[in-house]
Every structure is written in structure tokens, then in C-alpha cells.
């Protein structure tokens, strides 16, 4: 009985001793509720009256004022529960729940220690954002006052404007927002914002997050000058190539290079005839742009693409020489075809000569390009040998009578030269009209008898 009484008395004493702690905890909880409610009201209602919702719309954080108010309510709720978390260690400590309060206390202490870094990073971002936007507006207004879009249009890069096509209204050109001035201003905005973001990440003092991101941003920042130089090189190369191409095309037109078709004898309709001057001008333009592009890749230090471009440039002389060989062979073959057809009245003979020359040129071009050089050479020798054997066989079989007649004439000439005029090996009386051992023909002796 005494033990039960002692236990009850001890429980009552513990309860009485805990009442002040519970009251303190309740007071702290009430204080946290009051402070959290007041601060949430200030954030939601006060900032709304100050026009923060409209500011969010202007800053393009929210699409309309209703969405801006929802964002303010969300921020107020976050702050509301954050205040309760800040009071939670004190409430648990008042209830003598140190085992539960200690980890929460450590978390809150770390959070409070981290808050200055967050505020510093946020302040850096806000100030940097406004500075970058100010510079962007200044650059855009400056470029607009310099009429850079007008000069850009005069270079032949006219922009397409949007048109309003609502029912019942005439389609009118709309203002084009993507002007060159706005593009350059936005580029400057990004360039200014990158180092600001880097500084803000360093202010957070979270090395595991900030260090890799900072390294990437620093790399991008270091690449920006090279990118600008590469873009300038490509643009200069393009406009220089266009100027040289137009100049060269005009000069070639004035020299009458397109009359080579009439000189060679190539009959083509006027509409389908290739403009040789324009083709040469475009080839020169492509080559100049290629050279400047490879140099731009070298500035960007893109080694793989740079090696590919250098390999193409090294191979270009071989390609140009091969094309020249084919072109000259085609022109020469066509010219010879016309000459042979004109004097022999044989189109077949002219075509044979033309395609023989083109065949030789194809093998020369393949050898120049380095396409399976050994196989090409062997194939060429086989074709040449086959043609020689075919010619020999055709001459030997089909030209036997021709060969016989010419050999007989050659033999008679030798006999006349060795036996003297009027005397052949068959005895006197054999004149030029007599063959060996043939019947006697009329003598060619002069009057007065045979000559001793």
C-alpha cells in the first residue's frame, strides 16, 4: 500500500513539475503562431498592396496578376512554416525532450548559419540581373539609334514580318521583335549574367555544387571571345566570298567564257546551257567560305572538326586537278569529234575518238584522286593491251587482202631498185607491169632495140 501511494505521489509531483514546462511550450507555440501569421499577412497582403504581383508580371516571373498573387501566397506559406521550424527546438527543449530537440537544433543552426550565404547570393543575383538588364537596354537603344537593322537589311538579309490575320481585319505587317539589335543586346545580357551567376554560386560556399558549375561557367566565359572571333571570321569570309564571286562572275561574263560551247561545238538549248562563269564564281565562293570556316574552327579549338577541314583543304588540289582533266578531256574530245565528223563525214569515228579521250581522262582523274591507284593502273594497262590485241587481230583477219596488195607493191619496188629499170629477175622483157614469173607483157624498151 505504501509503494502504491509513493508511486502515485511521485507521478503527481512529476506532473506538477511538468506543468510550467508545458505552459512555456504552449506560450512558445502561441508566439510562433502569432509571428508566423503576421509575417505571412505582411508578405501576402502588404506586398500585394505595394504592387509586387504586378512587378512579378513585369519581370516575366508570372504571366498575369492572379498568378503573381499565388506566388506571393506560396512564399508566405513557406515563411509561415519556416518560423514554426525555427521555434520547434525551443518548444522541445522546454518540454525536456533533449534527445529529440538536439538533431532539430543542429539542423536549424546549420540553416541559420547558411542563411547569410543565401541572402548574399540572392542579393548578388538581383543586383547583377538589374545591371545586365540595364546594359541590355542601353545596347539595344544604341544599336537602334545607329540603325543597325537598316544596314543589315541593306546587306540582303531582310527579315520576314508577321502579319495579323484576324477575321474582318486586313493583314498588316506586325513589328518584328527578333531584330539584330535585340539579338546582340540579349547576347550582352547573357555575357554579363554568366560571371554574376559564378560569383553568386561561390557566395553559397557549397563546393560540391558550386565548384563544377563554376568551372563550367568559367569555361564558357573563356570561350566567349573565341566564339565572337569565330563568328566574325565566318561573317567576313562569307561577305568577302560573295563579293569576290560576283566580281569574278562579272569578269568572266565580259571575257565571253560561255562562248566555249560554240567554239567546241556543243549544241545545247539556251535554257539548259550551263552558265560556266556562274559555276566558277560559286566554286570560288565555296572555297573561300571553307577556308574561313576552318580558321574559325581552329580559333574555337575544335580539333576533330579542324582536322577534317584541313584534310578537305589538302585534298582540294587533287580534286580540282581531276576536274580540270575531265573538263579539258571532254572539251578536247568534243572538239576533235566535230573536226573528224566535218572532214570524214563519219559520226561514228568522231564518237570513238571522243570517248577514247574521255576514257583516258577518267583513268588519269582516278589516279590523280588516289582511288585504288594500283587497280586503276592495272585496269588501264589491261584495257590498252586489249585494244591493241583487238586491233592487231582485226587487222590480221579482216585486212589480209589489203596487207597482201601492199606487200606485193613493196616487193615489186624492191625488184625494180635492184634489177634496174625495165629488167626484172624473170629476164628481159619484164616491165613494171609484170610480176615474178608472170606472163610477158609489153616491153618498155625505147626505139632502136634493147639496151645492152
C-alpha beads as a LAMMPS data file, in Angstrom:
LAMMPS data file: protein, C-alpha beads

452 atoms
451 bonds

1 atom types
1 bond types

-500.0 500.0 xlo xhi
-500.0 500.0 ylo yhi
-500.0 500.0 zlo zhi

Masses

1 110.0

Atoms # bond

1 1 1 0.000 0.000 0.000
2 1 1 2.837 2.383 0.802
3 1 1 4.514 1.557 -2.516
4 1 1 1.374 2.426 -4.455
5 1 1 0.985 5.644 -2.546
6 1 1 4.597 6.594 -3.187
7 1 1 4.248 5.872 -6.911
8 1 1 1.090 7.976 -7.148
9 1 1 2.690 10.788 -5.205
10 1 1 5.767 10.656 -7.488
11 1 1 3.599 10.790 -10.620
12 1 1 1.636 13.728 -9.274
13 1 1 4.842 15.545 -8.389
14 1 1 6.230 14.923 -11.902
15 1 1 3.008 16.168 -13.444
16 1 1 3.005 19.265 -11.273
17 1 1 6.649 19.906 -12.138
18 1 1 5.907 19.456 -15.874
19 1 1 3.038 21.936 -15.890
20 1 1 5.329 25.008 -16.073
21 1 1 7.280 23.403 -18.934
22 1 1 4.070 22.646 -20.812
23 1 1 2.852 26.192 -20.243
24 1 1 6.173 27.553 -21.537
25 1 1 5.962 25.275 -24.601
26 1 1 2.380 26.370 -25.278
27 1 1 3.366 30.010 -24.921
28 1 1 6.250 29.487 -27.352
29 1 1 3.911 27.727 -29.781
30 1 1 1.403 30.576 -29.489
31 1 1 4.164 33.114 -30.056
32 1 1 5.356 31.197 -33.117
33 1 1 1.805 31.112 -34.472
34 1 1 1.328 34.860 -33.957
35 1 1 4.666 35.773 -35.550
36 1 1 4.160 33.380 -38.472
37 1 1 0.638 34.660 -39.123
38 1 1 1.722 38.298 -39.005
39 1 1 4.685 37.773 -41.316
40 1 1 2.597 35.749 -43.783
41 1 1 -0.008 38.518 -43.800
42 1 1 2.705 41.114 -44.426
43 1 1 4.102 39.099 -47.318
44 1 1 0.748 38.335 -48.949
45 1 1 -1.309 41.459 -48.290
46 1 1 1.413 44.038 -47.813
47 1 1 3.365 43.101 -50.926
48 1 1 0.126 42.878 -52.896
49 1 1 -0.755 46.452 -51.918
50 1 1 2.750 47.531 -52.873
51 1 1 2.194 46.040 -56.341
52 1 1 4.548 43.091 -56.004
53 1 1 2.197 40.950 -58.117
54 1 1 2.425 43.444 -60.967
55 1 1 6.193 43.552 -60.517
56 1 1 6.327 39.775 -60.950
57 1 1 4.365 40.132 -64.181
58 1 1 6.740 42.830 -65.452
59 1 1 9.729 40.682 -64.530
60 1 1 8.096 37.823 -66.504
61 1 1 8.070 35.594 -63.428
62 1 1 4.265 35.405 -63.639
63 1 1 2.041 35.569 -66.710
64 1 1 -0.710 37.623 -65.021
65 1 1 -1.537 39.313 -61.701
66 1 1 -3.535 36.323 -60.405
67 1 1 -0.531 34.079 -60.855
68 1 1 1.618 36.721 -59.155
69 1 1 -0.705 36.673 -56.115
70 1 1 -0.477 32.875 -55.996
71 1 1 3.314 33.133 -55.959
72 1 1 3.145 35.596 -53.044
73 1 1 0.824 33.215 -51.154
74 1 1 3.251 30.354 -51.707
75 1 1 6.134 32.455 -50.389
76 1 1 4.046 33.444 -47.360
77 1 1 3.226 29.781 -46.599
78 1 1 6.899 28.814 -46.837
79 1 1 7.855 31.582 -44.401
80 1 1 4.936 30.596 -42.125
81 1 1 6.126 27.010 -41.660
82 1 1 9.748 28.106 -41.549
83 1 1 9.010 30.185 -38.439
84 1 1 7.436 27.149 -36.762
85 1 1 10.563 25.133 -37.551
86 1 1 12.707 27.847 -36.005
87 1 1 10.627 27.751 -32.789
88 1 1 10.466 23.945 -32.685
89 1 1 13.839 23.358 -30.879
90 1 1 12.884 25.825 -28.126
91 1 1 9.474 24.179 -27.687
92 1 1 11.010 20.695 -27.447
93 1 1 13.698 21.943 -25.080
94 1 1 11.018 23.464 -22.821
95 1 1 9.401 20.018 -22.633
96 1 1 12.772 18.486 -21.621
97 1 1 12.894 16.435 -24.844
98 1 1 16.588 16.995 -25.500
99 1 1 17.065 13.711 -27.409
100 1 1 14.517 14.846 -29.988
101 1 1 15.387 18.519 -29.869
102 1 1 19.148 18.084 -30.399
103 1 1 19.114 16.929 -34.073
104 1 1 16.488 19.531 -34.930
105 1 1 18.543 22.161 -33.123
106 1 1 21.640 21.202 -35.127
107 1 1 19.661 21.380 -38.371
108 1 1 18.241 24.784 -37.509
109 1 1 21.675 26.079 -36.505
110 1 1 23.147 24.940 -39.814
111 1 1 20.237 26.504 -41.656
112 1 1 20.624 29.786 -39.786
113 1 1 24.364 29.726 -40.459
114 1 1 23.631 29.164 -44.159
115 1 1 21.026 31.936 -44.420
116 1 1 23.580 34.775 -44.808
117 1 1 25.119 32.939 -47.777
118 1 1 21.679 32.534 -49.346
119 1 1 20.844 36.193 -48.832
120 1 1 24.233 37.234 -50.222
121 1 1 23.806 35.038 -53.305
122 1 1 20.255 36.292 -53.832
123 1 1 21.390 39.902 -53.452
124 1 1 24.217 39.349 -55.951
125 1 1 21.808 37.779 -58.437
126 1 1 19.240 40.551 -58.082
127 1 1 21.807 43.346 -58.442
128 1 1 23.526 41.543 -61.327
129 1 1 20.213 40.935 -63.063
130 1 1 19.260 44.600 -62.925
131 1 1 22.728 45.658 -64.114
132 1 1 22.611 43.162 -67.003
133 1 1 19.120 44.307 -67.975
134 1 1 20.203 47.955 -67.835
135 1 1 23.177 47.230 -70.100
136 1 1 20.934 45.244 -72.449
137 1 1 18.511 48.151 -72.785
138 1 1 21.363 50.607 -73.332
139 1 1 22.925 48.445 -76.055
140 1 1 19.596 47.846 -77.762
141 1 1 18.738 51.555 -77.783
142 1 1 22.225 52.442 -79.010
143 1 1 22.101 49.918 -81.850
144 1 1 18.587 51.014 -82.753
145 1 1 19.683 54.657 -82.897
146 1 1 22.578 53.615 -85.154
147 1 1 20.016 51.917 -87.458
148 1 1 21.947 48.671 -87.457
149 1 1 18.851 46.771 -88.594
150 1 1 18.531 49.073 -91.592
151 1 1 22.140 48.433 -92.616
152 1 1 21.677 44.720 -92.003
153 1 1 18.669 44.739 -94.330
154 1 1 20.674 46.543 -96.996
155 1 1 23.178 43.691 -96.999
156 1 1 20.426 41.465 -98.326
157 1 1 19.156 39.905 -95.083
158 1 1 15.579 41.141 -94.979
159 1 1 13.559 39.790 -92.092
160 1 1 10.093 38.385 -92.518
161 1 1 7.483 40.261 -90.524
162 1 1 4.457 38.619 -89.026
163 1 1 1.031 39.608 -90.301
164 1 1 -2.218 39.943 -88.402
165 1 1 -4.881 37.709 -89.991
166 1 1 -7.847 38.080 -87.664
167 1 1 -11.295 37.758 -89.246
168 1 1 -12.705 41.027 -90.505
169 1 1 -9.330 42.769 -90.487
170 1 1 -6.790 43.405 -93.176
171 1 1 -3.476 41.676 -92.756
172 1 1 -0.955 44.263 -91.667
173 1 1 2.714 43.727 -91.005
174 1 1 3.466 43.354 -87.337
175 1 1 6.504 44.610 -85.547
176 1 1 9.346 42.134 -85.720
177 1 1 10.713 41.502 -82.246
178 1 1 13.698 39.443 -83.378
179 1 1 15.816 42.273 -84.710
180 1 1 19.587 42.258 -84.894
181 1 1 19.754 44.938 -82.193
182 1 1 17.677 42.830 -79.782
183 1 1 19.726 39.709 -80.523
184 1 1 23.028 41.476 -79.824
185 1 1 21.571 43.082 -76.687
186 1 1 20.435 39.681 -75.382
187 1 1 23.878 38.244 -76.078
188 1 1 25.424 41.039 -73.998
189 1 1 22.843 40.331 -71.275
190 1 1 23.894 36.665 -71.098
191 1 1 27.602 37.531 -71.176
192 1 1 27.189 39.873 -68.188
193 1 1 24.982 37.423 -66.302
194 1 1 27.411 34.477 -66.508
195 1 1 30.118 35.920 -64.181
196 1 1 27.402 37.185 -61.821
197 1 1 25.983 33.665 -61.517
198 1 1 29.503 32.383 -60.885
199 1 1 30.034 34.856 -58.028
200 1 1 26.605 34.008 -56.559
201 1 1 27.411 30.290 -56.543
202 1 1 30.733 30.959 -54.848
203 1 1 28.890 33.040 -52.222
204 1 1 26.795 29.982 -51.304
205 1 1 30.016 28.243 -50.227
206 1 1 28.742 24.810 -51.316
207 1 1 31.800 23.362 -53.014
208 1 1 30.139 20.134 -54.159
209 1 1 27.583 22.138 -56.137
210 1 1 29.277 25.429 -56.867
211 1 1 32.696 24.118 -57.953
212 1 1 31.637 22.066 -61.033
213 1 1 29.050 24.644 -62.088
214 1 1 31.576 27.437 -61.609
215 1 1 34.153 25.561 -63.689
216 1 1 31.635 25.120 -66.497
217 1 1 30.649 28.789 -66.410
218 1 1 34.295 29.868 -66.359
219 1 1 34.980 27.656 -69.369
220 1 1 32.018 29.187 -71.191
221 1 1 33.209 32.658 -70.234
222 1 1 36.684 31.924 -71.584
223 1 1 35.178 30.575 -74.806
224 1 1 33.072 33.670 -75.462
225 1 1 35.927 35.759 -77.025
226 1 1 36.855 32.831 -79.268
227 1 1 33.216 32.422 -80.284
228 1 1 32.987 36.107 -81.197
229 1 1 36.211 35.894 -83.222
230 1 1 34.967 32.752 -84.987
231 1 1 31.626 34.391 -85.827
232 1 1 33.420 37.476 -87.161
233 1 1 35.702 35.263 -89.276
234 1 1 32.772 33.369 -90.770
235 1 1 30.825 36.570 -91.496
236 1 1 33.843 38.294 -93.038
237 1 1 34.587 35.180 -95.085
238 1 1 31.007 34.955 -96.310
239 1 1 30.740 38.576 -97.410
240 1 1 34.249 38.551 -98.888
241 1 1 33.450 35.345 -100.775
242 1 1 30.183 36.836 -102.052
243 1 1 31.967 39.982 -103.256
244 1 1 34.786 38.061 -104.973
245 1 1 32.317 35.598 -106.504
246 1 1 30.182 38.366 -108.005
247 1 1 33.272 40.224 -109.238
248 1 1 34.768 37.088 -110.814
249 1 1 31.454 36.087 -112.402
250 1 1 31.092 39.535 -113.969
251 1 1 34.667 39.476 -115.306
252 1 1 34.204 36.002 -116.791
253 1 1 30.943 37.053 -118.419
254 1 1 32.715 40.000 -120.042
255 1 1 35.536 37.794 -121.316
256 1 1 32.939 35.628 -123.078
257 1 1 33.870 32.370 -121.382
258 1 1 30.426 30.945 -122.075
259 1 1 31.178 31.074 -125.818
260 1 1 33.366 27.994 -125.299
261 1 1 30.236 25.929 -126.049
262 1 1 30.010 27.423 -129.534
263 1 1 33.774 27.078 -130.091
264 1 1 33.810 23.424 -129.125
265 1 1 30.564 22.728 -130.942
266 1 1 28.357 21.662 -128.056
267 1 1 24.759 22.120 -129.147
268 1 1 22.555 22.871 -126.162
269 1 1 19.305 24.798 -125.802
270 1 1 19.700 28.274 -124.415
271 1 1 17.571 27.478 -121.350
272 1 1 19.541 24.350 -120.432
273 1 1 23.024 25.695 -121.077
274 1 1 25.237 25.828 -118.011
275 1 1 26.482 29.261 -117.033
276 1 1 30.178 28.420 -116.758
277 1 1 31.076 31.830 -115.318
278 1 1 28.464 31.486 -112.563
279 1 1 29.647 27.957 -111.751
280 1 1 33.266 29.107 -111.407
281 1 1 32.148 32.028 -109.238
282 1 1 30.155 29.755 -106.923
283 1 1 33.068 27.320 -106.630
284 1 1 35.395 30.162 -105.638
285 1 1 32.813 31.373 -103.108
286 1 1 32.512 27.935 -101.517
287 1 1 36.294 27.583 -101.300
288 1 1 36.733 30.971 -99.601
289 1 1 33.950 30.223 -97.105
290 1 1 35.552 26.830 -96.433
291 1 1 38.943 28.425 -95.699
292 1 1 37.451 30.930 -93.265
293 1 1 35.326 28.226 -91.611
294 1 1 38.374 26.033 -91.000
295 1 1 40.189 29.007 -89.482
296 1 1 37.156 29.685 -87.259
297 1 1 37.206 26.057 -86.082
298 1 1 40.895 26.477 -85.311
299 1 1 40.090 29.532 -83.173
300 1 1 37.413 27.544 -81.316
301 1 1 39.989 24.773 -80.720
302 1 1 37.632 22.101 -82.069
303 1 1 40.428 19.733 -83.020
304 1 1 38.375 16.975 -84.658
305 1 1 36.438 19.322 -86.943
306 1 1 39.607 21.293 -87.617
307 1 1 41.438 18.143 -88.753
308 1 1 38.530 17.230 -91.029
309 1 1 38.581 20.709 -92.564
310 1 1 42.357 20.605 -93.063
311 1 1 42.069 17.195 -94.731
312 1 1 39.452 18.593 -97.115
313 1 1 41.676 21.572 -97.951
314 1 1 44.679 19.297 -98.572
315 1 1 42.567 17.123 -100.885
316 1 1 41.121 20.074 -102.820
317 1 1 44.084 20.500 -105.266
318 1 1 43.782 16.849 -106.293
319 1 1 40.037 17.221 -106.789
320 1 1 40.414 20.427 -108.793
321 1 1 43.132 18.909 -110.992
322 1 1 40.959 15.824 -111.600
323 1 1 38.007 18.018 -112.579
324 1 1 40.259 20.045 -114.889
325 1 1 41.482 16.848 -116.539
326 1 1 37.924 15.644 -117.094
327 1 1 36.755 19.038 -118.317
328 1 1 39.648 19.512 -120.737
329 1 1 39.263 15.944 -121.978
330 1 1 35.562 16.476 -122.592
331 1 1 36.143 19.760 -124.405
332 1 1 39.072 18.358 -126.412
333 1 1 37.183 15.185 -127.280
334 1 1 34.141 17.163 -128.373
335 1 1 36.350 19.456 -130.479
336 1 1 38.088 16.514 -132.184
337 1 1 34.751 14.806 -132.717
338 1 1 33.499 17.854 -134.582
339 1 1 36.670 18.103 -136.695
340 1 1 36.624 14.407 -137.634
341 1 1 32.915 14.470 -138.404
342 1 1 33.415 17.554 -140.572
343 1 1 36.252 16.178 -142.734
344 1 1 35.391 12.469 -142.807
345 1 1 31.599 12.722 -142.720
346 1 1 31.675 9.889 -140.161
347 1 1 29.941 10.495 -136.840
348 1 1 30.955 7.065 -135.585
349 1 1 34.699 7.752 -135.956
350 1 1 34.354 11.078 -134.173
351 1 1 32.425 9.486 -131.301
352 1 1 35.079 6.763 -130.941
353 1 1 37.870 9.351 -130.686
354 1 1 35.862 11.406 -128.204
355 1 1 35.109 8.528 -125.852
356 1 1 38.656 7.164 -126.075
357 1 1 39.954 10.543 -124.889
358 1 1 37.329 10.668 -122.125
359 1 1 38.263 7.125 -121.036
360 1 1 41.934 8.081 -120.794
361 1 1 40.930 11.188 -118.822
362 1 1 38.799 9.148 -116.396
363 1 1 41.742 6.880 -115.599
364 1 1 44.025 9.896 -115.185
365 1 1 41.495 11.562 -112.871
366 1 1 41.110 8.420 -110.753
367 1 1 44.885 8.134 -110.487
368 1 1 45.071 11.810 -109.510
369 1 1 42.429 11.325 -106.810
370 1 1 44.279 8.317 -105.420
371 1 1 41.333 5.908 -105.734
372 1 1 42.887 2.403 -105.691
373 1 1 45.886 3.538 -107.729
374 1 1 47.259 0.038 -108.346
375 1 1 43.911 -1.348 -109.511
376 1 1 43.302 1.670 -111.748
377 1 1 46.743 1.363 -113.365
378 1 1 46.341 -2.381 -113.914
379 1 1 42.872 -1.860 -115.372
380 1 1 44.171 0.848 -117.689
381 1 1 47.004 -1.379 -118.924
382 1 1 44.605 -4.279 -119.439
383 1 1 42.210 -2.111 -121.445
384 1 1 45.069 -0.646 -123.512
385 1 1 46.528 -4.096 -124.148
386 1 1 43.123 -5.490 -125.035
387 1 1 42.535 -2.699 -127.541
388 1 1 45.978 -3.292 -129.085
389 1 1 45.390 -7.038 -129.409
390 1 1 41.904 -6.439 -130.797
391 1 1 43.308 -4.029 -133.367
392 1 1 46.048 -6.459 -134.347
393 1 1 43.607 -9.355 -134.688
394 1 1 41.103 -7.279 -136.643
395 1 1 43.847 -6.057 -138.959
396 1 1 45.272 -9.537 -139.361
397 1 1 41.948 -11.217 -140.137
398 1 1 39.969 -8.517 -141.866
399 1 1 42.884 -6.803 -143.629
400 1 1 44.637 -9.766 -145.235
401 1 1 43.842 -8.705 -148.797
402 1 1 44.874 -5.149 -148.035
403 1 1 48.125 -6.361 -146.498
404 1 1 48.759 -8.726 -149.471
405 1 1 48.341 -5.981 -152.039
406 1 1 50.640 -3.601 -150.191
407 1 1 53.287 -6.271 -149.657
408 1 1 53.271 -7.113 -153.399
409 1 1 53.700 -3.455 -154.294
410 1 1 56.569 -3.188 -151.840
411 1 1 58.244 -6.310 -153.295
412 1 1 57.986 -5.057 -156.879
413 1 1 59.557 -1.794 -155.855
414 1 1 62.499 -3.633 -154.324
415 1 1 62.924 -5.676 -157.519
416 1 1 62.977 -2.582 -159.687
417 1 1 65.554 -0.952 -157.468
418 1 1 67.881 -3.988 -157.522
419 1 1 67.470 -5.184 -161.176
420 1 1 67.472 -1.837 -162.971
421 1 1 64.693 -0.209 -164.887
422 1 1 62.926 -2.450 -167.393
423 1 1 64.688 -5.658 -166.219
424 1 1 63.250 -7.851 -163.570
425 1 1 64.540 -11.144 -162.228
426 1 1 62.468 -13.019 -164.827
427 1 1 64.633 -11.889 -167.755
428 1 1 64.351 -9.197 -170.376
429 1 1 61.009 -8.072 -171.380
430 1 1 59.643 -7.906 -167.857
431 1 1 58.471 -4.383 -167.328
432 1 1 56.826 -2.767 -164.424
433 1 1 53.547 -4.387 -165.282
434 1 1 54.967 -7.906 -164.907
435 1 1 55.232 -9.821 -161.690
436 1 1 57.660 -12.570 -160.810
437 1 1 57.319 -15.428 -163.234
438 1 1 54.263 -13.852 -164.816
439 1 1 53.403 -13.649 -168.481
440 1 1 55.384 -11.384 -170.674
441 1 1 53.895 -8.030 -171.050
442 1 1 54.622 -5.298 -173.474
443 1 1 58.189 -4.164 -173.462
444 1 1 59.142 -0.752 -172.384
445 1 1 62.353 -0.631 -174.457
446 1 1 62.950 2.529 -176.327
447 1 1 63.024 2.552 -180.177
448 1 1 66.165 1.169 -181.744
449 1 1 66.287 -2.156 -179.902
450 1 1 67.008 -3.365 -176.490
451 1 1 69.581 -1.626 -174.386
452 1 1 72.780 -3.593 -173.689

Bonds

1 1 1 2
2 1 2 3
3 1 3 4
4 1 4 5
5 1 5 6
6 1 6 7
7 1 7 8
8 1 8 9
9 1 9 10
10 1 10 11
11 1 11 12
12 1 12 13
13 1 13 14
14 1 14 15
15 1 15 16
16 1 16 17
17 1 17 18
18 1 18 19
19 1 19 20
20 1 20 21
21 1 21 22
22 1 22 23
23 1 23 24
24 1 24 25
25 1 25 26
26 1 26 27
27 1 27 28
28 1 28 29
29 1 29 30
30 1 30 31
31 1 31 32
32 1 32 33
33 1 33 34
34 1 34 35
35 1 35 36
36 1 36 37
37 1 37 38
38 1 38 39
39 1 39 40
40 1 40 41
41 1 41 42
42 1 42 43
43 1 43 44
44 1 44 45
45 1 45 46
46 1 46 47
47 1 47 48
48 1 48 49
49 1 49 50
50 1 50 51
51 1 51 52
52 1 52 53
53 1 53 54
54 1 54 55
55 1 55 56
56 1 56 57
57 1 57 58
58 1 58 59
59 1 59 60
60 1 60 61
61 1 61 62
62 1 62 63
63 1 63 64
64 1 64 65
65 1 65 66
66 1 66 67
67 1 67 68
68 1 68 69
69 1 69 70
70 1 70 71
71 1 71 72
72 1 72 73
73 1 73 74
74 1 74 75
75 1 75 76
76 1 76 77
77 1 77 78
78 1 78 79
79 1 79 80
80 1 80 81
81 1 81 82
82 1 82 83
83 1 83 84
84 1 84 85
85 1 85 86
86 1 86 87
87 1 87 88
88 1 88 89
89 1 89 90
90 1 90 91
91 1 91 92
92 1 92 93
93 1 93 94
94 1 94 95
95 1 95 96
96 1 96 97
97 1 97 98
98 1 98 99
99 1 99 100
100 1 100 101
101 1 101 102
102 1 102 103
103 1 103 104
104 1 104 105
105 1 105 106
106 1 106 107
107 1 107 108
108 1 108 109
109 1 109 110
110 1 110 111
111 1 111 112
112 1 112 113
113 1 113 114
114 1 114 115
115 1 115 116
116 1 116 117
117 1 117 118
118 1 118 119
119 1 119 120
120 1 120 121
121 1 121 122
122 1 122 123
123 1 123 124
124 1 124 125
125 1 125 126
126 1 126 127
127 1 127 128
128 1 128 129
129 1 129 130
130 1 130 131
131 1 131 132
132 1 132 133
133 1 133 134
134 1 134 135
135 1 135 136
136 1 136 137
137 1 137 138
138 1 138 139
139 1 139 140
140 1 140 141
141 1 141 142
142 1 142 143
143 1 143 144
144 1 144 145
145 1 145 146
146 1 146 147
147 1 147 148
148 1 148 149
149 1 149 150
150 1 150 151
151 1 151 152
152 1 152 153
153 1 153 154
154 1 154 155
155 1 155 156
156 1 156 157
157 1 157 158
158 1 158 159
159 1 159 160
160 1 160 161
161 1 161 162
162 1 162 163
163 1 163 164
164 1 164 165
165 1 165 166
166 1 166 167
167 1 167 168
168 1 168 169
169 1 169 170
170 1 170 171
171 1 171 172
172 1 172 173
173 1 173 174
174 1 174 175
175 1 175 176
176 1 176 177
177 1 177 178
178 1 178 179
179 1 179 180
180 1 180 181
181 1 181 182
182 1 182 183
183 1 183 184
184 1 184 185
185 1 185 186
186 1 186 187
187 1 187 188
188 1 188 189
189 1 189 190
190 1 190 191
191 1 191 192
192 1 192 193
193 1 193 194
194 1 194 195
195 1 195 196
196 1 196 197
197 1 197 198
198 1 198 199
199 1 199 200
200 1 200 201
201 1 201 202
202 1 202 203
203 1 203 204
204 1 204 205
205 1 205 206
206 1 206 207
207 1 207 208
208 1 208 209
209 1 209 210
210 1 210 211
211 1 211 212
212 1 212 213
213 1 213 214
214 1 214 215
215 1 215 216
216 1 216 217
217 1 217 218
218 1 218 219
219 1 219 220
220 1 220 221
221 1 221 222
222 1 222 223
223 1 223 224
224 1 224 225
225 1 225 226
226 1 226 227
227 1 227 228
228 1 228 229
229 1 229 230
230 1 230 231
231 1 231 232
232 1 232 233
233 1 233 234
234 1 234 235
235 1 235 236
236 1 236 237
237 1 237 238
238 1 238 239
239 1 239 240
240 1 240 241
241 1 241 242
242 1 242 243
243 1 243 244
244 1 244 245
245 1 245 246
246 1 246 247
247 1 247 248
248 1 248 249
249 1 249 250
250 1 250 251
251 1 251 252
252 1 252 253
253 1 253 254
254 1 254 255
255 1 255 256
256 1 256 257
257 1 257 258
258 1 258 259
259 1 259 260
260 1 260 261
261 1 261 262
262 1 262 263
263 1 263 264
264 1 264 265
265 1 265 266
266 1 266 267
267 1 267 268
268 1 268 269
269 1 269 270
270 1 270 271
271 1 271 272
272 1 272 273
273 1 273 274
274 1 274 275
275 1 275 276
276 1 276 277
277 1 277 278
278 1 278 279
279 1 279 280
280 1 280 281
281 1 281 282
282 1 282 283
283 1 283 284
284 1 284 285
285 1 285 286
286 1 286 287
287 1 287 288
288 1 288 289
289 1 289 290
290 1 290 291
291 1 291 292
292 1 292 293
293 1 293 294
294 1 294 295
295 1 295 296
296 1 296 297
297 1 297 298
298 1 298 299
299 1 299 300
300 1 300 301
301 1 301 302
302 1 302 303
303 1 303 304
304 1 304 305
305 1 305 306
306 1 306 307
307 1 307 308
308 1 308 309
309 1 309 310
310 1 310 311
311 1 311 312
312 1 312 313
313 1 313 314
314 1 314 315
315 1 315 316
316 1 316 317
317 1 317 318
318 1 318 319
319 1 319 320
320 1 320 321
321 1 321 322
322 1 322 323
323 1 323 324
324 1 324 325
325 1 325 326
326 1 326 327
327 1 327 328
328 1 328 329
329 1 329 330
330 1 330 331
331 1 331 332
332 1 332 333
333 1 333 334
334 1 334 335
335 1 335 336
336 1 336 337
337 1 337 338
338 1 338 339
339 1 339 340
340 1 340 341
341 1 341 342
342 1 342 343
343 1 343 344
344 1 344 345
345 1 345 346
346 1 346 347
347 1 347 348
348 1 348 349
349 1 349 350
350 1 350 351
351 1 351 352
352 1 352 353
353 1 353 354
354 1 354 355
355 1 355 356
356 1 356 357
357 1 357 358
358 1 358 359
359 1 359 360
360 1 360 361
361 1 361 362
362 1 362 363
363 1 363 364
364 1 364 365
365 1 365 366
366 1 366 367
367 1 367 368
368 1 368 369
369 1 369 370
370 1 370 371
371 1 371 372
372 1 372 373
373 1 373 374
374 1 374 375
375 1 375 376
376 1 376 377
377 1 377 378
378 1 378 379
379 1 379 380
380 1 380 381
381 1 381 382
382 1 382 383
383 1 383 384
384 1 384 385
385 1 385 386
386 1 386 387
387 1 387 388
388 1 388 389
389 1 389 390
390 1 390 391
391 1 391 392
392 1 392 393
393 1 393 394
394 1 394 395
395 1 395 396
396 1 396 397
397 1 397 398
398 1 398 399
399 1 399 400
400 1 400 401
401 1 401 402
402 1 402 403
403 1 403 404
404 1 404 405
405 1 405 406
406 1 406 407
407 1 407 408
408 1 408 409
409 1 409 410
410 1 410 411
411 1 411 412
412 1 412 413
413 1 413 414
414 1 414 415
415 1 415 416
416 1 416 417
417 1 417 418
418 1 418 419
419 1 419 420
420 1 420 421
421 1 421 422
422 1 422 423
423 1 423 424
424 1 424 425
425 1 425 426
426 1 426 427
427 1 427 428
428 1 428 429
429 1 429 430
430 1 430 431
431 1 431 432
432 1 432 433
433 1 433 434
434 1 434 435
435 1 435 436
436 1 436 437
437 1 437 438
438 1 438 439
439 1 439 440
440 1 440 441
441 1 441 442
442 1 442 443
443 1 443 444
444 1 444 445
445 1 445 446
446 1 446 447
447 1 447 448
448 1 448 449
449 1 449 450
450 1 450 451
451 1 451 452
